[in-house]
Amino acid sequence: MIALKKLRVRFALMAVSASTTMLVGCGTAQIRTIAVQGTRANQGPTSVEIHNVRGDVRVIVDPKRTEPKITVLFRHDSFVTRITRERAFRAAPVAASYEQREGGVLLKVWTDAVRGNLPSLTTDLTVRIPACADVTIRTAGGDVEVIGANGAVDIVVDTNDGRSVSIVYRTDAAITDRVVIRTNSGNILFNPGEGSTGRFVLTSGSGGAEFDVKAGKVSDVVLSDTARWEGVLNGGENSITLHSDKGTVRMKMRRSRGKPRGS
């Protein structure tokens, strides 16, 4: 009898590790870890491309990791019945795969949360990766946070329910590639490392555009009004476009690590 109880406990722990259900605010949620299909065929830089139908997206560079870890949090309104909710969790595929390309590897992650009569399902994706170059993200109705990447940036967030989102891109690396970050509602913070370059165009339908750089050469500045800022940083030719229809757009350069303030 004791052995049978231990076996039941072991099976219960296995079920929780594979798929965990919890209460989140006024809704319910389920967490899963997604395996990456395929293998890396070369040792070039890894770029990330994420297509999420609805929900938050986080990309976090963690040099201590040896392989990417991808988790998805499924959220559903609490008024939805358990049977319908479980059907929604099963019907919403989330997948990840490697694609080999010249000079590097592309990690693609995508979801399909809108299926049939289950439009209220939300999927929040978190990708932790040892290193990351270019980043491409598409999502709706969710916040975006990218920490520690070092290449080109292409982020577009749409909101169709009136919610204001937050988009944060933060890295200690100097960004010298093309950057596009856009949303129709929400605040944008672009926070690259010292030494970054670019031809900047910051625009906001309402909320204001702010450019805050303490180190580096800023030239060709054009100020139409508080909602638009144009200028060139460190003579760069790479275009950097930050736009929000409704929200504050801000560029603030990060100081090099170990460099004292005021120097």
C-alpha positions as CSV (number, residue, x, y, z in Angstrom):
1,M,0.0,0.0,0.0
2,I,2.8,2.4,0.9
3,A,4.6,1.5,-2.4
4,L,1.4,2.3,-4.3
5,K,1.1,5.7,-2.6
6,K,4.7,6.6,-3.5
7,L,4.0,5.6,-7.1
8,R,0.9,7.9,-7.2
9,V,2.9,10.8,-5.8
10,R,5.7,10.2,-8.4
11,F,3.1,10.2,-11.3
12,A,1.6,13.4,-9.9
13,L,5.0,15.2,-9.9
14,M,5.6,14.1,-13.4
15,A,2.3,15.5,-14.6
16,V,3.0,18.9,-12.9
17,S,6.5,19.1,-14.5
18,A,5.1,18.6,-18.0
19,S,2.2,21.1,-17.7
20,T,1.4,23.3,-14.7
21,T,-2.0,24.9,-14.2
22,M,-2.4,27.9,-11.9
23,L,-4.6,30.9,-11.0
24,V,-3.5,34.2,-12.4
25,G,-5.5,37.2,-11.3
26,C,-9.1,36.6,-12.4
27,G,-8.2,33.9,-14.9
28,T,-6.5,30.6,-15.2
29,A,-3.1,29.7,-16.7
30,Q,-1.1,26.8,-17.8
31,I,2.7,26.8,-18.3
32,R,4.6,24.6,-20.8
33,T,8.2,24.2,-21.9
34,I,8.6,24.0,-25.7
35,A,11.3,21.9,-27.3
36,V,13.3,23.3,-30.2
37,Q,13.0,21.1,-33.3
38,G,16.2,20.5,-35.4
39,T,19.8,21.1,-34.5
40,R,22.4,23.8,-35.0
41,A,24.4,22.9,-38.1
42,N,27.0,25.7,-37.7
43,Q,28.4,27.9,-35.0
44,G,27.4,31.3,-36.4
45,P,25.4,33.9,-34.5
46,T,21.8,33.0,-33.5
47,S,19.0,35.3,-34.5
48,V,15.5,35.1,-33.1
49,E,12.2,35.4,-34.9
50,I,8.9,35.3,-33.0
51,H,5.3,35.4,-34.3
52,N,2.8,35.4,-31.4
53,V,-0.9,35.8,-32.1
54,R,-1.7,37.4,-28.8
55,G,0.3,37.9,-25.6
56,D,3.6,39.1,-24.1
57,V,7.0,38.3,-25.6
58,R,10.3,38.3,-23.7
59,V,13.8,37.5,-25.1
60,I,16.5,37.4,-22.5
61,V,20.1,36.7,-23.2
62,D,21.7,34.6,-20.4
63,P,25.3,33.7,-21.2
64,K,25.2,31.0,-18.5
65,R,22.9,28.9,-20.6
66,T,24.2,26.4,-23.1
67,E,20.8,25.9,-25.0
68,P,17.7,28.0,-25.5
69,K,14.8,27.5,-23.1
70,I,11.4,28.5,-24.3
71,T,8.4,28.6,-22.0
72,V,4.8,29.6,-22.8
73,L,2.1,30.7,-20.4
74,F,-1.4,30.1,-21.6
75,R,-4.0,32.4,-20.1
76,H,-7.8,32.2,-20.3
77,D,-10.6,34.2,-18.7
78,S,-11.9,32.5,-15.5
79,F,-15.5,32.5,-16.8
80,V,-14.6,29.9,-19.5
81,T,-15.5,26.4,-18.5
82,R,-12.8,23.9,-17.6
83,I,-13.6,21.6,-20.6
84,T,-13.6,24.6,-23.0
85,R,-10.4,25.9,-21.5
86,E,-8.6,22.5,-21.8
87,R,-9.7,22.2,-25.4
88,A,-8.3,25.7,-26.0
89,F,-4.9,24.8,-24.4
90,R,-4.7,21.7,-26.6
91,A,-5.8,23.5,-29.8
92,A,-3.3,26.3,-29.6
93,P,0.0,25.0,-31.1
94,V,3.3,26.5,-30.1
95,A,6.4,25.4,-31.9
96,A,10.1,26.3,-32.2
97,S,12.7,25.3,-34.7
98,Y,16.2,26.0,-36.0
99,E,16.7,27.2,-39.6
100,Q,20.2,27.3,-41.0
101,R,21.1,30.3,-43.0
102,E,24.2,31.7,-44.4
103,G,26.5,32.9,-41.7
104,G,24.3,31.9,-38.7
105,V,21.2,30.2,-37.4
106,L,17.6,31.4,-37.0
107,L,15.6,30.3,-34.0
108,K,11.9,30.6,-35.0
109,V,9.1,30.5,-32.4
110,W,5.4,30.8,-33.3
111,T,1.9,30.4,-31.9
112,D,-1.6,30.0,-33.2
113,A,-3.8,31.0,-30.3
114,V,-6.9,32.0,-32.2
115,R,-8.8,28.8,-33.1
116,G,-12.5,28.6,-33.9
117,N,-14.6,30.0,-31.0
118,L,-11.7,30.4,-28.6
119,P,-10.5,34.0,-29.3
120,S,-9.8,34.9,-25.6
121,L,-6.8,32.6,-25.2
122,T,-3.5,34.5,-24.6
123,T,0.0,33.1,-24.9
124,D,2.9,34.7,-23.2
125,L,6.3,33.6,-24.6
126,T,9.7,33.7,-22.9
127,V,12.8,32.8,-24.7
128,R,16.1,32.5,-22.8
129,I,19.1,32.1,-25.0
130,P,22.9,32.1,-24.5
131,A,23.5,34.8,-27.2
132,C,21.3,36.6,-29.6
133,A,22.0,38.8,-32.7
134,D,19.0,40.0,-34.8
135,V,15.5,40.1,-33.3
136,T,12.2,40.0,-35.1
137,I,9.0,40.1,-33.1
138,R,5.3,40.3,-34.1
139,T,2.6,40.1,-31.4
140,A,-0.7,41.7,-30.5
141,G,-2.1,42.9,-27.2
142,G,1.0,42.2,-25.2
143,D,4.2,43.7,-23.8
144,V,7.6,43.1,-25.3
145,E,10.9,43.0,-23.5
146,V,14.3,42.2,-25.2
147,I,17.4,42.1,-22.9
148,G,20.9,41.7,-24.1
149,A,20.6,41.2,-27.9
150,N,23.1,42.9,-30.2
151,G,22.0,43.1,-33.8
152,A,19.2,44.4,-36.1
153,V,15.8,45.0,-34.5
154,D,12.3,44.6,-36.0
155,I,9.5,44.8,-33.5
156,V,5.8,45.5,-34.3
157,V,3.0,45.3,-31.6
158,D,-0.6,45.8,-32.5
159,T,-3.4,46.4,-29.9
160,N,-7.0,45.9,-30.9
161,D,-8.6,46.1,-27.4
162,G,-7.6,49.6,-26.3
163,R,-4.8,48.3,-24.0
164,S,-1.6,50.3,-23.8
165,V,1.5,48.0,-24.1
166,S,5.1,48.5,-23.1
167,I,8.1,47.8,-25.5
168,V,11.5,47.7,-23.9
169,Y,14.8,47.0,-25.8
170,R,17.8,47.0,-23.5
171,T,21.4,46.0,-24.2
172,D,24.9,46.9,-23.2
173,A,26.0,46.2,-26.8
174,A,26.6,49.1,-29.3
175,I,23.8,48.9,-31.9
176,T,25.0,49.7,-35.4
177,D,22.3,47.9,-37.5
178,R,18.8,48.8,-38.6
179,V,16.1,49.2,-36.0
180,V,12.4,49.4,-36.4
181,I,10.1,49.4,-33.3
182,R,6.4,50.3,-33.8
183,T,3.1,50.1,-31.9
184,N,-0.3,51.7,-32.2
185,S,-0.7,52.1,-28.5
186,G,2.0,52.1,-25.8
187,N,5.3,53.4,-24.6
188,I,8.7,52.5,-26.3
189,L,12.1,52.5,-24.6
190,F,15.1,51.9,-26.7
191,N,18.1,51.5,-24.4
192,P,21.2,50.5,-26.5
193,G,24.9,50.5,-25.3
194,E,27.4,53.3,-25.6
195,G,28.9,53.6,-29.0
196,S,25.7,52.9,-30.9
197,T,25.1,54.7,-34.2
198,G,22.2,55.6,-36.4
199,R,20.0,58.1,-38.2
200,F,17.2,58.4,-35.7
201,V,13.5,59.2,-36.3
202,L,11.4,59.2,-33.1
203,T,7.7,60.0,-33.5
204,S,4.6,59.8,-31.4
205,G,1.0,60.6,-32.2
206,S,0.5,61.6,-28.6
207,G,2.9,61.2,-25.7
208,G,6.1,62.8,-26.8
209,A,9.5,61.8,-28.3
210,E,12.6,62.0,-26.1
211,F,16.3,61.5,-27.0
212,D,18.7,61.3,-24.1
213,V,22.4,60.6,-24.9
214,K,25.2,61.7,-22.5
215,A,28.1,60.4,-24.6
216,G,28.7,60.5,-28.4
217,K,28.3,62.9,-31.2
218,V,24.8,64.1,-32.1
219,S,24.3,66.0,-35.3
220,D,21.7,67.1,-37.9
221,V,19.0,67.5,-35.3
222,V,15.6,68.4,-36.5
223,L,12.9,69.2,-33.9
224,S,9.5,69.6,-35.5
225,D,7.7,69.6,-32.1
226,T,7.7,67.5,-28.9
227,A,6.2,64.6,-30.7
228,R,9.1,64.2,-33.3
229,W,12.9,64.0,-33.0
230,E,15.3,63.5,-35.8
231,G,19.1,63.3,-35.7
232,V,22.3,61.4,-36.4
233,L,24.2,59.7,-33.6
234,N,28.0,59.1,-34.1
235,G,27.8,59.6,-37.8
236,G,25.8,56.4,-38.4
237,E,24.1,55.5,-41.6
238,N,21.9,52.8,-40.2
239,S,18.3,53.9,-39.8
240,I,16.5,53.7,-36.4
241,T,12.8,54.3,-36.4
242,L,10.8,54.3,-33.2
243,H,7.0,55.1,-33.4
244,S,3.9,54.9,-31.3
245,D,0.5,56.2,-32.3
246,K,-0.3,56.8,-28.7
247,G,2.5,56.7,-26.1
248,T,5.9,58.1,-25.2
249,V,8.9,57.1,-27.4
250,R,12.2,57.4,-25.7
251,M,15.8,56.7,-26.7
252,K,18.3,56.5,-23.8
253,M,21.9,55.2,-24.3
254,R,23.3,52.9,-21.6
255,R,26.7,53.8,-20.2
256,S,29.6,51.3,-20.6
257,R,30.0,49.0,-17.6
258,G,32.6,50.1,-15.2
259,K,32.7,53.7,-16.5
260,P,32.2,56.2,-13.7
261,R,29.3,58.6,-13.8
262,G,30.2,62.1,-15.0
263,S,33.2,60.9,-17.1
